[in-house]
Amino acid sequence: MKRIFSVGTTTGLVILLLMPGMIGRGAEAKMDSNRNTDNIAVATFAGGCFWCIEADFEEIPGVLEAVSGYTGGYSENPSYKEVCSGTTGHAEAIRVRYDPSLTTYAELLKFFWRHIDPTDAGGQFVDRGSQYRSAIFCHDEEQKRLAELSKEALAGSGVFDKPVATEISMATRFYPAEDYHQGYFKSCPVQYGAYRAGSGRDGFLEGAWDAESVGRFEAEFDNSVGAVYSRPDESSLKEKLTPEQYRVIRQCGTEPPFQNEFWNNKREGIYVDVVSGEPLFSSLAKYDSGSGWPSFFRPLEPDNIVEKKDDGHGMTRTEVRSARGDSHLGHVFSDGPDPTGLRYCINSASLRFIPREDLEKEGYGKYLKIFD
């Protein structure tokens, strides 16, 4: 079976043919895991033809790689021909590897919604069938929470007058597509350009997403997220924080080792930003580094951590700040234990500890399951 697109152009009709199975799947070596590792996070989106969304996501600063493939179905190791038949349950999708210090999952969600038709339940643009459905495949509960908030924000923004039909579900196994699909917009720019021009995608997006629509949707989404975690103004911070906390958090200070609240805390629970309340670290990733400061080998929520280059004090280090509270937390080093090899060296003054038994009443009940 061939995939055939009839694309109208000013010079006539162009027929684009692709022969599935022409080339093997070397892309499998690029990405064959649902898990986030080190400081690289993973996201998976479906939005019709994967050539187009791969090309779009490759433009985002902080995106390291976008791989076209198949996911969301029940057939193992499907071929392009099988997926095109609509009998595998899979959708054409992309799996994105990105650096959370350069872009966040929330920003990827904003970008995703602006590059699809979220009201189309039967496919996307010229491509019809469930294999071209739009979907967000979440890799953890925080991604699912943000995806659902973004969908609600889009529905509430009034950008579209039809219901939002895009699916949100947990990610399952991702099968990279055949090699000739990877980076198709680069390897076959003429054919890709002709397909995209005739698909109706860009015309729809230009009509739906003017500056006002983008502003309404993003404000709705930001407000829904920010209502949970936000930073008070500077005068309120000075009233809320102790002088030591303010020195550390707002003036990038460092508290004394072995003379801070949590360096030797061994209770089960999570650590949140004392300013914004956003979850940062878990006791499950805490270890005794011997440094005298609370140390963790991975964040609880990578999207809540921002890394910045720090050239102060005659050395080059990587500063760690909270994403919404903009609190100075400490630094991250590459001398930590397995499985990440990282050591997040954090000031107790920047943290609030919530014991396991208080998670529900403090509004962090969703994290109880990680201790089971």
PyMOL commands that set and color helices and strands:
alter all, ss='L'
color gray80, all
select helices_A, chain A and resi 26-29+50-57+80-84+105-113+130-132+141-157+179-181+184-187+189-199+201-208+211-226+234-240+243-251+283-285+302-304+312-314+348-350+356-358+365-371
alter helices_A, ss='H'
color red, helices_A
select strands_A, chain A and resi 3-9+12-18+41-47+63-71+91-98+123-124+127-128+134-138+167-170+175-176+269-273+279-282+286-287+295-296+305-310+317-322+328-333+343-346+351-355
alter strands_A, ss='S'
color yellow, strands_A
deselect
rebuild
show_as cartoon
